[in-house]
Amino acid sequence: MSVRGADVGVDGTRRPGARATADLIAGMLHTALAAVESGAPLETVTRRTLALVRRCLVAQAGTEETPEGGR
């Protein structure tokens, strides 16, 4: 079931839909690129961006965890 761009899970909680998730990730990647272009260390930006992207893709109630360091 979809409600204003969000999917409603069987437990009744609202979760962002695929389009909203894609837009959020695109924004993260754009920001990461801008940070690198401004001189931020590539390794640091990559690690932090991957950690954020993984958090967007794993269900909050899921058992999967983001490994330490975002890898």
C-alpha positions in Angstrom: 0.0 0.0 0.0 1.3 3.4 -0.8 0.5 6.6 1.0 1.9 9.9 -0.3 5.2 8.4 -1.5 5.6 6.1 1.5 5.1 2.3 1.7 3.1 1.1 4.7 4.5 -2.2 6.1 2.4 -5.0 7.5 3.0 -3.6 11.0 1.5 -0.3 10.0 4.7 1.7 10.0 5.4 4.1 7.2 8.6 3.6 5.2 10.0 5.8 2.4 9.2 4.4 -1.0 11.8 3.5 -3.6 11.7 7.0 -5.3 12.2 8.8 -2.0 15.0 6.5 -1.1 16.7 7.0 -4.5 16.4 10.7 -4.1 17.9 10.6 -0.7 20.8 8.5 -1.9 21.4 10.8 -4.9 21.6 13.7 -2.5 24.1 11.9 -0.4 26.3 11.1 -3.4 26.1 14.7 -4.7 27.1 16.0 -1.2 30.0 13.5 -1.1 31.3 14.6 -4.5 31.1 18.2 -3.4 33.1 17.4 -0.3 35.8 15.6 -2.2 36.0 18.5 -4.7 36.4 20.9 -1.8 39.4 18.9 -0.5 37.9 16.4 2.0 39.9 13.2 2.1 38.4 10.6 -0.3 38.8 7.7 2.1 36.9 9.6 4.8 34.1 10.7 2.5 33.7 7.3 1.0 33.5 5.5 4.4 30.9 8.0 5.8 28.8 8.0 2.6 28.7 4.2 2.4 27.7 4.0 6.0 24.8 6.4 5.4 23.7 4.7 2.2 23.6 1.3 3.9 21.5 2.8 6.7 19.0 3.9 4.1 18.8 0.4 2.6 18.5 -1.7 5.7 15.1 -1.9 7.4 15.2 -0.4 10.8 13.8 -3.5 12.4 16.1 -5.7 10.3 18.9 -7.9 11.7 21.5 -6.6 9.3 24.0 -4.2 10.8 26.4 -1.8 9.1 29.9 -3.0 9.8 32.1 -0.8 11.9 33.8 1.8 9.7 30.9 1.7 7.1 32.4 -1.1 5.1 
